[in-house]
Amino acid sequence: MKTRSDKIKELPLIKWDLLIIGGGITGAGIALDAASRGLKTALIEKNDFASGTSSKSTKLVHGGLRYLKQLEFALVSEVGRERAIVHKNAPHLVIPEKMLMPLVKGGTYGRLSSSLGLEVYDILANVRKEDRRHMLSKEETLAVEPLLNEATLLGSGYYSEYRTDDARLTIELIKAAQRKGAVCLNYCEVKSLMHEDSKIIGISALDHIGGTAMNIQSTFIVNACGPWVDHIRAMNNSLTKKRLHLTKGVHIVLPHDKLPVKNSIYFDVPDGRMIFTIPRGRTTYIGTTDTDYKGDLERVLTTREDAQYLINAVNSTFPGISLFISDIESSWAGIRPLIHQGGKSASEISRKDEIFEAPDGLISIAGGKLTGYRKMAEKTVDLVIKRFDKPDEKRFGPCTTRHIPLTEDPLWNEEEVGYYKGAISRKISELGLMDYYAGYLVANYGKQTELIVGLMNDFGDAQPEEALIRAELKFCAEHEMVCSSTDFFDRRTGRLSFDIDRVNRFKGVIIDDLAQYLDWSEQQKMTDRNLLDQKMSDVTVFQADSV
Ligand SMILES: Cc1cc2nc3c(=O)[nH]c(=O)nc-3n(C[C@H](O)[C@H](O)[C@H](O)COP(=O)(O)OP(=O)(O)OC[C@H]3O[C@@H](n4cnc5c(N)ncnc54)[C@H](O)[C@@H]3O)c2cc1C
């Protein structure tokens, strides 16, 4: 892998075919698509990869059942089919998950409409016969999920979705794009756009780590900045007609024994919306809210009101459960970059993606879903290639990303993932680690787990858990462009959300190791520690005032 300084030297030297601004799932997907078709591709991200919305989603690769209610058949069909492709290309990371939708008196769906709706959902998404929805009676539902409210329950629908880790998906896409020749740099911010004869020819950027300012030239520039798309569009005054409509979505995380659901559940809440509870490892997470947002995009916080809304929703659905804000271990808040539709509320706005072309040639892509990233990338790169002069067009092949595995040495299907997890489980138990880590490691890293387990030898004197987390850091520093302890605890390992106790326990040793790998001064170490402490406070302390 090229080093950070190699990339900083190379970026201004080459005239790129395509420069992508933004390293969320949208930008990462475009980078892989373009590089694999032979375009000289670069991507720059102002913060860490996936630090925007792409680490703050519900972490489902799903067809979007709620869009069926809005009669968005084409959207449901497209994202439904995409689920299967993303699962095939990363079966360790995009994992089949049965979803339970309870039917309750006065709820959103009746028995007939949900049975029909779920059947249409399966057909549109081309779900295999054996995985199609089952309708369960009240008794069958209580047998699979005893926590539900017997008094109001009528039955349920049991249907297929996939769960994932959004940030890991983005990081693996970035790595896959780099293997195809793309140059991707985090912590490098676009400050302005460069023009010649009214056409966009490049950007001026600042490397936030070394402080280097650089100009990068490219034939085409794609703005994939998610909630910041309009900030880039404002730089060339192309913010006309359509604009973004930003809405905030919050999730809270509790220890699993506080909400010991056996299934992922998609349920009605009193205000007519529907939310998810999803068991994950030793936790259960709950989300999401959907409220208009006009606050600071650099620091999006969960307020007390957001947290209380989700707590109330759970307490009113599960009669034996009585949660308090103080039970919450962690949380995250993200911004949906939706396209404004006059007169529609946050929840009603379509999740469709759209491409805007500015008169100077800047291409912006906004809206959409994590699940649809591959198709969004295909559409964007098709457009870029169409805009090339005719003779150039022949140079580039068609989109092949449906056949590109996301990791270098992939596990090919669910069976292989299962065998591999078994082998890792035996290996790590010999090393004194809990079995929980086999599932965690394989879901996070796939076959790269072997490398990490091997690296544990470098920390032979440490306790097994410490040796493992330090081995993970070493792997991430060498292969995944980690530049801060927050990159590691949040986007590379998910511990900031799902294992905050261990962040507390190991942050000292992780910052020490990282300081050694990145050659930090005492001052840089302190800055990093302060940033991590602030992030830990942001996800655990909820302000009273609503943003
Ligand atoms: C609460 C919530 C739940 C969701 N749940 C799901 C779900 O379960 N399934 C699903 O499919 N979808 C879901 N989504 C939608 C999905 O998360 C988003 O559609 C997707 O993550 C958007 O990705 P993006 O790459 O477009 O934006 P982002 O991930 O925000 O990436 C944009 C990047 O651009 C960078 N950037 C901005 N300005 C600059 C600049 N000047 N220079 C360089 N870089 C810049 C930012 O730092 C950022 O990293 C959810 C969204 C939310 C908010």
The ligand as an SDF file (V2000), in Angstrom:
LIG
                    3D

 53 58  0  0  0  0  0  0  0  0999 V2000
  -29.9330    7.6440   10.9830 C   0  0  0  0  0  0  0  0  0  0  0  0
  -29.6840    7.0560    9.6290 C   0  0  0  0  0  0  0  0  0  0  0  0
  -29.9740    5.7080    9.4010 C   0  0  0  0  0  0  0  0  0  0  0  0
  -29.7310    5.1570    8.1480 C   0  0  0  0  0  0  0  0  0  0  0  0
  -29.9180    3.8250    7.9840 N   0  0  0  0  0  0  0  0  0  0  0  0
  -29.6410    3.2490    6.7970 C   0  0  0  0  0  0  0  0  0  0  0  0
  -29.7050    1.8480    6.6620 C   0  0  0  0  0  0  0  0  0  0  0  0
  -29.9250    1.1100    7.6230 O   0  0  0  0  0  0  0  0  0  0  0  0
  -29.4730    1.3240    5.4400 N   0  0  0  0  0  0  0  0  0  0  0  0
  -29.1890    2.1050    4.3570 C   0  0  0  0  0  0  0  0  0  0  0  0
  -29.0500    1.5540    3.2720 O   0  0  0  0  0  0  0  0  0  0  0  0
  -29.0490    3.4450    4.4620 N   0  0  0  0  0  0  0  0  0  0  0  0
  -29.2510    4.0340    5.6610 C   0  0  0  0  0  0  0  0  0  0  0  0
  -29.0790    5.3760    5.8230 N   0  0  0  0  0  0  0  0  0  0  0  0
  -28.6240    6.1790    4.6820 C   0  0  0  0  0  0  0  0  0  0  0  0
  -27.1100    6.0790    4.4770 C   0  0  0  0  0  0  0  0  0  0  0  0
  -26.4390    6.0370    5.7070 O   0  0  0  0  0  0  0  0  0  0  0  0
  -26.6150    7.2650    3.6630 C   0  0  0  0  0  0  0  0  0  0  0  0
  -27.3690    7.3310    2.4740 O   0  0  0  0  0  0  0  0  0  0  0  0
  -25.1420    7.1460    3.2740 C   0  0  0  0  0  0  0  0  0  0  0  0
  -24.3330    6.8050    4.3720 O   0  0  0  0  0  0  0  0  0  0  0  0
  -24.6500    8.4730    2.6940 C   0  0  0  0  0  0  0  0  0  0  0  0
  -23.3110    8.3030    2.3370 O   0  0  0  0  0  0  0  0  0  0  0  0
  -22.4930    9.4440    1.6140 P   0  0  0  0  0  0  0  0  0  0  0  0
  -21.1880    8.8640    1.2270 O   0  0  0  0  0  0  0  0  0  0  0  0
  -23.3130   10.0280    0.5260 O   0  0  0  0  0  0  0  0  0  0  0  0
  -22.3140   10.5820    2.7100 O   0  0  0  0  0  0  0  0  0  0  0  0
  -21.2500   10.6210    3.9020 P   0  0  0  0  0  0  0  0  0  0  0  0
  -21.0430    9.3040    4.5040 O   0  0  0  0  0  0  0  0  0  0  0  0
  -21.6310   11.7200    4.8160 O   0  0  0  0  0  0  0  0  0  0  0  0
  -19.8880   10.9870    3.1590 O   0  0  0  0  0  0  0  0  0  0  0  0
  -19.6080   12.2880    2.6880 C   0  0  0  0  0  0  0  0  0  0  0  0
  -18.1660   12.5980    3.0480 C   0  0  0  0  0  0  0  0  0  0  0  0
  -17.7630   13.8090    2.3940 O   0  0  0  0  0  0  0  0  0  0  0  0
  -16.7580   14.3940    3.2220 C   0  0  0  0  0  0  0  0  0  0  0  0
  -16.5640   15.7920    2.8560 N   0  0  0  0  0  0  0  0  0  0  0  0
  -17.4450   16.8100    3.0680 C   0  0  0  0  0  0  0  0  0  0  0  0
  -16.9090   17.9770    2.6250 N   0  0  0  0  0  0  0  0  0  0  0  0
  -15.6830   17.6860    2.1180 C   0  0  0  0  0  0  0  0  0  0  0  0
  -14.6380   18.4650    1.5420 C   0  0  0  0  0  0  0  0  0  0  0  0
  -14.7630   19.8080    1.4060 N   0  0  0  0  0  0  0  0  0  0  0  0
  -13.4940   17.8450    1.1520 N   0  0  0  0  0  0  0  0  0  0  0  0
  -13.3550   16.4960    1.3000 C   0  0  0  0  0  0  0  0  0  0  0  0
  -14.3140   15.7170    1.8580 N   0  0  0  0  0  0  0  0  0  0  0  0
  -15.4750   16.2920    2.2590 C   0  0  0  0  0  0  0  0  0  0  0  0
  -17.3250   14.2040    4.6260 C   0  0  0  0  0  0  0  0  0  0  0  0
  -16.3380   14.3210    5.6320 O   0  0  0  0  0  0  0  0  0  0  0  0
  -17.9580   12.8220    4.5290 C   0  0  0  0  0  0  0  0  0  0  0  0
  -17.1270   11.7920    5.0590 O   0  0  0  0  0  0  0  0  0  0  0  0
  -29.2570    5.9660    7.0730 C   0  0  0  0  0  0  0  0  0  0  0  0
  -28.9630    7.3140    7.3080 C   0  0  0  0  0  0  0  0  0  0  0  0
  -29.1510    7.8520    8.5900 C   0  0  0  0  0  0  0  0  0  0  0  0
  -28.7760    9.2720    8.8560 C   0  0  0  0  0  0  0  0  0  0  0  0
  1  2  1  0
  2  3  1  0
  2 52  2  0
  3  4  2  0
  4  5  1  0
  4 50  1  0
  5  6  2  0
  6  7  1  0
  6 13  1  0
  7  8  2  0
  7  9  1  0
  9 10  1  0
 10 11  2  0
 10 12  1  0
 12 13  2  0
 13 14  1  0
 14 15  1  0
 14 50  1  0
 15 16  1  0
 16 17  1  0
 16 18  1  0
 18 19  1  0
 18 20  1  0
 20 21  1  0
 20 22  1  0
 22 23  1  0
 23 24  1  0
 24 25  2  0
 24 26  1  0
 24 27  1  0
 27 28  1  0
 28 29  2  0
 28 30  1  0
 28 31  1  0
 31 32  1  0
 32 33  1  0
 33 34  1  0
 33 48  1  0
 34 35  1  0
 35 36  1  0
 35 46  1  0
 36 37  1  0
 36 45  1  0
 37 38  2  0
 38 39  1  0
 39 40  1  0
 39 45  2  0
 40 41  1  0
 40 42  2  0
 42 43  1  0
 43 44  2  0
 44 45  1  0
 46 47  1  0
 46 48  1  0
 48 49  1  0
 50 51  2  0
 51 52  1  0
 52 53  1  0
M  END
$$$$
